[in-house]
Amino acid sequence: MKILLTGSNGMVGSNLSKELSNSGHFVLATGRNERRLPPAYLHDHFLYQSMDIRNKDEVIQTITGFNPDVIIHAAAMTQVDDCEQNKMISYSTNVDGTDNLIQAAGEVNARFCYISTDFVFSGENGPYVENDETKPANYYGMTKELAEHHIMESGLHWTIIRTILLYGKADQLNRTNFIYWVKNNLEAGKHINVVADQIRTPTYIPDLTAAIINSIEKGSKGIYHVSGKDVLSPYQMALAVANKLGLDDSFIHPVDASSFSQLGKRPLKTGFIIDKAIRDLNYAPKSFKEALDLIF
């Protein structure tokens, strides 16, 4: 299978690149800037090419030239407050960029796999199933919701995989995530305030990667919720990290989300019901404890 991947330099994209590099598929990994993936990933059936999804001509030229069977669209502007502060850039990346890829996919009749987010929901009625009503609480979620609608109306063979609060082992790109923020601060003897009133089902990145690859290999269609199975607040996650590493959890202080001054409102309670992914994609997420054992 020929696969074109966007956002390969990002957190999800770099993990997908690692797995796809070892698969039997022919992959063109793309990113807006120069390649940041380890050279070991590259070989005859795994290539890298820069491509800015906001540039329609560049997108169409790249995709029609490669002629993929599947496009995995993992590129996005994901920082909530940056999206709130730079709405034009956020829209051009998350909506216009997706539209450019949709058009190019239509020209080569490629299947389309889109990575989305729990932030398309309000956070008032979680945990959510796939057909629950979307109602974003911030501008980032609005752009992702709009891109989802454009994909669903495109006439393409499409899959939308929504996920939540990603974490995993820091990779060769030195990418960090929440659990390393906790680890690094506690090891430095710093006190940290961690939100205790936001509820999520955090997602171990290798679990998400496996679900994405399974979905394209099975030819799945529709929306899938892919996350962990543990319902946790960031505060509970931080305590678990401290416990795992033998660090002093008295330095972790629970706070309400309202105590932070953030441009973009975060939904209070999301979380996913993942029965559909378990049934259709053979999805078997690790518990948060199991994932921490693997990471550390």
C-alpha positions in Angstrom: 0.0 0.0 0.0 1.2 3.5 -0.8 0.7 5.9 2.1 1.3 9.6 2.3 1.6 11.0 5.9 1.3 14.6 6.8 2.8 16.1 10.0 5.5 13.5 10.2 7.7 15.7 12.4 5.1 16.0 15.0 4.4 13.9 18.1 1.9 11.5 16.4 3.5 11.7 13.0 7.0 10.8 14.3 5.6 7.8 16.1 3.7 6.8 13.0 6.8 7.2 10.9 8.8 4.9 13.2 6.2 2.1 12.8 5.5 2.7 9.1 9.2 2.7 8.4 9.3 -0.9 9.6 6.1 -1.9 7.7 5.8 -3.4 4.3 4.1 -0.2 3.0 5.6 2.4 0.6 5.5 5.7 2.6 6.0 9.3 1.7 6.3 11.2 5.0 5.8 15.0 4.7 6.2 18.0 7.0 6.2 21.7 6.6 9.9 22.1 7.3 13.1 20.1 6.9 13.0 16.5 8.1 13.5 16.0 11.8 13.0 12.3 11.7 16.0 10.1 12.5 18.0 9.1 9.4 17.5 5.4 10.3 13.8 5.7 9.4 14.7 6.4 5.7 15.1 3.7 3.1 13.8 2.8 -0.4 10.2 2.4 0.8 10.2 5.3 3.3 10.9 8.7 1.9 10.6 12.3 3.2 9.6 15.4 1.4 8.7 18.9 2.7 5.2 20.0 2.0 3.2 22.9 3.4 -0.4 21.8 3.5 -1.5 25.5 3.3 0.0 25.6 -0.2 -2.6 24.1 -2.5 -0.4 23.9 -5.6 2.3 22.2 -3.6 -0.1 19.7 -2.0 -1.7 18.8 -5.3 1.7 18.4 -7.1 3.1 16.2 -4.3 0.0 14.0 -3.9 -0.7 13.5 -7.6 3.0 12.8 -8.2 3.1 10.2 -5.4 -0.4 8.8 -6.1 -1.0 7.3 -2.7 -3.7 4.7 -1.8 -4.2 6.4 1.6 -3.5 9.8 3.1 -3.0 9.9 6.9 -3.5 13.5 7.9 -1.8 14.1 11.2 -0.6 17.7 10.6 -2.3 20.4 12.6 -1.8 23.5 14.7 -2.7 22.0 18.1 -1.6 24.5 20.8 -5.0 25.8 22.1 -3.8 29.2 23.2 -1.8 29.8 20.0 -4.9 29.0 18.0 -7.0 31.4 20.0 -4.4 34.2 19.5 -3.6 33.5 15.9 -7.0 32.5 14.4 -6.1 33.2 10.8 -3.1 30.9 10.9 -5.0 28.3 12.8 -7.8 28.3 10.2 -5.5 28.3 7.2 -3.6 25.3 8.7 -6.4 23.2 10.2 -9.3 24.0 7.8 -7.8 25.3 4.5 -4.9 22.8 4.8 -7.3 19.9 5.2 -9.4 21.2 2.3 -6.3 21.2 0.0 -5.6 17.6 1.0 -9.2 16.6 0.4 -9.1 18.1 -3.1 -5.8 16.3 -3.9 -7.1 13.0 -2.5 -10.1 13.2 -4.8 -7.9 13.7 -7.8 -6.1 10.4 -7.1 -9.0 8.6 -5.4 -7.1 8.1 -2.2 -8.6 7.0 1.1 -8.4 9.7 3.8 -7.6 9.1 7.5 -7.9 12.2 9.7 -6.5 12.5 13.3 -8.9 14.7 15.4 -9.4 15.5 19.0 -11.7 15.4 22.0 -11.8 19.2 21.9 -14.6 19.0 19.3 -16.8 18.4 22.4 -17.9 20.9 25.0 -16.8 18.8 28.0 -20.3 19.1 29.6 -21.4 15.5 29.0 -18.4 13.2 28.8 -17.4 10.5 28.3 -18.4 10.6 24.6 -19.3 8.1 21.9 -18.7 8.7 18.3 -22.1 10.0 17.3 -22.5 12.4 20.2 -23.2 16.0 19.3 -20.0 18.1 18.8 -19.8 21.6 20.4 -16.3 22.9 20.7 -15.3 25.0 23.7 -12.4 26.8 22.0 -11.2 28.0 18.5 -8.8 25.0 18.1 -11.8 22.6 18.6 -13.9 24.6 16.2 -11.3 24.3 13.4 -11.0 20.5 13.9 -14.8 20.2 14.0 -15.1 22.1 10.7 -12.4 20.0 9.1 -14.2 16.9 10.2 -17.4 18.1 8.5 -15.6 18.9 5.3 -14.1 15.4 5.2 -17.5 13.8 5.9 -19.0 15.8 3.0 -16.2 15.1 0.6 -17.4 11.9 -1.0 -14.0 10.3 -0.1 -13.6 7.0 1.6 -12.8 8.5 5.0 -11.9 7.6 8.6 -11.8 10.1 11.5 -9.8 9.0 14.5 -10.4 11.2 17.6 -7.9 11.0 20.5 -7.2 12.6 23.9 -4.3 13.9 25.9 -1.3 12.1 24.4 1.6 10.8 26.4 4.5 8.4 25.8 8.2 8.0 25.9 10.2 11.0 24.7 11.5 10.0 21.3 14.7 10.7 19.4 13.4 14.2 18.5 13.4 15.0 22.2 9.7 15.6 22.2 8.3 16.0 25.6 4.8 15.6 27.0 2.9 16.0 30.3 4.4 13.1 32.1 8.0 14.4 31.5 6.9 17.8 32.6 5.9 16.3 35.9 9.1 14.2 36.1 11.5 17.0 35.3 9.9 19.5 37.7 9.8 17.0 40.6 13.3 15.9 40.0 14.4 19.5 40.1 12.6 20.0 43.5 10.0 22.4 42.0 6.4 22.7 43.2 3.8 22.3 40.5 0.1 23.2 40.3 -1.8 20.5 38.4 -5.4 20.7 37.3 -7.6 18.3 39.3 -11.1 19.2 37.9 -10.5 18.3 34.3 -11.3 14.6 33.4 -9.8 12.8 30.4 -9.0 9.3 29.2 -5.3 9.8 28.4 -3.9 8.0 25.3 -0.6 6.1 25.1 0.9 7.2 21.8 2.0 3.6 20.6 -1.6 2.5 21.2 -2.9 5.3 19.0 -0.3 4.5 16.3 -1.4 0.9 16.2 -5.1 1.8 15.9 -4.3 4.2 13.0 -2.3 1.6 11.1 -5.0 -1.1 11.8 -7.7 1.2 10.5 -6.0 1.8 7.2 -5.0 -1.8 6.7 -8.6 -2.9 7.5 -10.1 -0.2 5.2 -12.2 1.1 8.1 -14.7 3.9 7.5 -16.3 6.3 9.9 -15.5 7.9 13.2 -13.5 6.1 15.9 -12.7 7.2 19.4 -9.3 6.0 20.4 -7.9 6.7 23.9 -6.9 5.0 27.1 -9.3 3.2 29.3 -8.5 4.9 32.5 -10.6 8.0 33.5 -8.1 10.4 35.1 -7.5 14.0 35.9 -4.0 15.5 35.2 -3.5 15.6 39.0 -4.1 11.9 39.3 -1.7 11.3 36.4 0.9 13.4 38.1 0.6 11.5 41.3 0.9 8.2 39.4 4.1 9.4 37.8 5.6 10.5 41.1 4.7 7.1 42.6 6.2 5.2 39.8 9.5 7.1 40.0 9.7 7.4 43.7 9.4 11.2 43.7 7.9 13.4 46.4 4.2 13.9 45.5 3.9 16.6 48.2 5.3 19.0 45.6 2.2 18.4 43.4 -0.7 20.7 44.3 -4.2 20.2 43.0 -5.9 23.3 41.5 -9.1 24.1 39.6 -8.8 25.0 35.9 -10.2 28.4 36.7 -7.0 29.3 38.6 -5.1 29.4 35.2 -5.4 32.4 33.0 -5.6 30.7 29.5 -6.8 32.3 26.3 -8.6 29.1 25.2 -11.2 27.4 27.4 -10.5 23.8 28.0 -13.5 21.3 28.3 -13.9 20.1 31.8 -14.9 16.5 31.3 -14.3 14.7 28.0 -13.1 11.1 27.9 -14.1 8.5 25.3 -16.1 5.3 25.2 -13.9 3.1 23.0 -16.1 0.1 22.4 -16.3 0.7 18.7 -12.5 0.8 18.3 -12.1 -2.3 20.4 -14.6 -4.1 18.2 -13.6 -2.9 14.8 -9.9 -2.2 15.1 -8.9 -4.9 17.6 -7.9 -2.0 19.8 -6.4 -3.0 23.1 -5.1 0.0 25.0 -2.7 -0.4 27.9 -3.7 0.9 31.3 -1.9 4.1 32.5 0.1 2.0 35.0 1.2 -0.5 32.3 2.2 2.4 30.0 4.3 4.0 32.7 6.0 0.7 33.3 7.0 0.7 29.6 8.0 4.3 29.5 10.2 4.3 32.6 
